[in-house]
Amino acid sequence: MLPLRIGGLFVLIILVSDSFGSVILPKNPTVKSFDTPRFKALNFTETAIKHGYKTEEHTVATDDGYILTLFRITKGVKCQDEKKRTPVLLMHGLLLNADCWLDAGPEAGLAYLLSDSCIDTWVGSVRGTHYSRNHINLNPDRDKEFWQFSVDEIGLFDIPALIDYVLNKTGVKQLNYIGFSQGAGTYFIMCSERPGYCDKSKVVIALAPATRHFYTKSILFRGVPQLIMHKKELLEALGVWEIFARGLPLYAFLSNACQYVQAFDFCESVLALFDAPHPGSIASKTYPSLFKHILAGTSTQNIARYGQSVMSKKFIKFNFNSSKNRRLYGGSHPPEYNLSAVSVPVVVIYGENDGIVDERDVKWMIGKLPNVEKTIAVNDRLWNHLDMVFSQYTNIMVFSSIIKYLLQYD
């Protein structure tokens, strides 16, 4: 394992240089394909087809003009039943996109496991990520306005648009929802801000749900967003509106290095610096795919929003300045989200070793939710944040609980 202090400094230097690299490097929303098969980055459809799964690709427009990509796995390899169960919408976490649900492979990737269980599986990607870097009017490479968003807008616009699209396409009145980290937190934002939308789900399964991050243990997750929060105006003045995107130095370095067996210990150490160590949980064969797809991009404002969340004991909206807060919110301070509006039954699954979403923050959130169906601590004391999507043991440790409640609410 890379020593924590040296490794942390090394990664922090790369993070900062990557941010400023976006000023001088051309922005390219397309995953770069390298010359050899070892380095070729397959997209969601290519990855699923490679393993025998049939897919569709859909385009969804939000009320504020963002164009989102939504994937559907129409046929699981192990599904023998022609009748599909209640549709499930899978939503990723920060700096990830739809690919994360496939990276662990057919034995552990949640999108594969769901479709093999004959569940109509829909997989979304939110604004600013690799698959959803488009807008009806704005150009992400030229228009700063494209990047003026955080989880606030994702919950207000993206999640409702994706839910409505799935319901309209499938002809059902309700779906089931699985959100990982940011994907769960933005669902709760939707319930707070869009009355009636909670009624469009039968059950929500929240995997390591991200609301506040006051007790976050990760030094990098606590430090880097706060640094960006304090330097947000400077960064945006320099043209750094998009951050941690594919094709920039950090992505290129990691995606290249982690293709080699000799580098797997280093790659595991990099993830441990952001999260918490869990040696061997992610299979060595997962790292090449993981590091081709991780860092799917987001806005500088969204990262700054996470910088605010580690400093507050409340789940609040973006804190601009006093004058803008008064204009937007009617007061000098941003208001809290109303977690009591989350009327849908919620199943919360979390890890006790999660370095990003601490169990104390999870338990605080649970105390605010009015309809918690079940709270489940994963039966592995080392289970961390990224294990929820990338661990080779997801099928054993997490999926049995997920499928239990999906079938209960089918």
Secondary structure by P-SEA (a helix, b strand, c coil): cccaaaaaaaaaaaaaaaaaaaacbbbbcccccccccccccccaaaaaaaacccbbbbbbbcccbbbbbbbbbcccccccccccccbbbbbbcccccccccccccccccaaaaaaaaccbbbbbbcccccccccccccccccccccccccaaaaaacaaaaaaaaaaaaacccbbbbbbcaaaaaaaaaaaaccccccccccbbbbcccccccccccccccccaaaaaaaaaaaaaaaccccccccccaaaaaaaaaaccccaaaaaaaaaaaabbbbcccccccaaaaaaaccccbbbaaaaaaaaaaaaccccccccccaaaaaacccccbbbbccccccccbbbbbbbcccccccaaaaaaaaaaccccccccccccccccccccccccccccccaaaaaaaaaaac
